[in-house]
Amino acid sequence: MSSLPHAVSDPLVWGPPGAIPDERKLRSLGQALAEVLAGRRPAESVADRLTERAYRELVRAGRMIEAKRPPFVGSPHVKEPKDGAVEMCLLVHCGERSHVLAVRLERRGVQWLCTDFETA
């Protein structure tokens, strides 16, 4: 069994008209982003889920979450501010101090891509 983190497997595919990605897929993406921001997963593992600009920002940001143990994200709180856009925030549990991760996704064809993220 490899100790390297695996890539996020299923793409965030657009479902029926008006549908947003299901909570499981959104949480999986949030978990993967939190692991990258904590330095526990390579950014390349989520590259196909981000726009080029968001990926460059993720690589530039480097380690933004200090965590003595692997981060664990809670359930996403999801809003759809306009058709074709989803914003979610997740609580990232890291031991003594928790963080918040905000993520914006936009529909590009049949796939949802992360266009922006922020953590505190």
N, C-alpha and C positions, 0 to 999 in steps of 0.2 A: 504494500500500500504506500503510495507516494505521500510525502508530507507537504508537497506544494499545493496551494489552493487551486481548485478547479475553476474554470471559466463559468460564468453564469450561462446556463445551458439554453433555456427556451427563450426565443425572442419575445419581446412585448408586442404581440401582433394585435392589430385592430380587429375587433370582433364585429358584431352586428352594428348597424348605424346607431350612433349615440353611446356605444359601450366604451368604457375605459378598461385598461388592463386590470385583471383580477388582483385582489389584495395579496395573494400568495406571491405573484410575480413582482409586484411592487415592493413587497417586503424583502424578497430575495435580492433585488437590485439595491435597495437601501443597505442591506447587510453587507453586500459586496463592496459598496462605496465606503461604508464605515471601516471595513477591514483595510481597504487601500489607504484611507486617511489615517489609520492607526499604524500603518507600516507593516501590516501582517499579510498583505496580498499585493501582488504586482499590479500596477495600473493596466498593463496589457490585457489582463483577464477580463476587463469590462470595456475595453476599447470599442467593441462593436455595439455597445449600448449607449454610447455618447456621440454627440456631434464632434467634429474635429476640434472646434473651439473649446468645448467643454473638456475634451480629453487633454488638450494642451494645458488647460487651467489645472486639471487634476494632477498632471505630471509636475507642473510648476509649483503647485501648492505643497506637494510632499506630505510629510507627516504633520497633520494638524490636530489629531486627537491623541492625547497622552493617555495610555491605558496600560496598566500593569497586567491585565488579563485580556483575553480576546473580547472585543466588543460584541454586544448582543443588542439587536434593535427590537423595539416593541412594534405593535401594530401601527401601520401608517394611518395618518389622518389625511384624507384625500379631498381635494376640491377641484372642480372643473371651472376655471374662471371664464373660459370661452371654448367654443367647439374646437376640438383638435389640440387642446392644451390641458394638462393636468399638473397640479401642484400638490406635493405631499410633504408632510413633516413627520419625522420619526424621533423618538427618544432613544438615544444610544447609551446603553448601560455599560460602564467600563470599570466598575468596582466602586471606589470611594466617591468618584465624581461622574455624573452623567453629562452627556452633551446632547444637543439637538442637531439634527441634520434636515435641511430643507432642500428639496429637489424639484426642479421643473422639467416636465417632459412634454414634447410636442410630437404630434403625429407627422411622420414623413412617409408618405405612401401608405403601406399597410403596417408599418412598424412605428413604435413609440421610441424616441431617443431622448436621452437626458440632454438638455440644452444649457442648464445652469444648476449649480448647487452652492450651498453655504452651510457652514457649521459654526457652532459656538459652544 
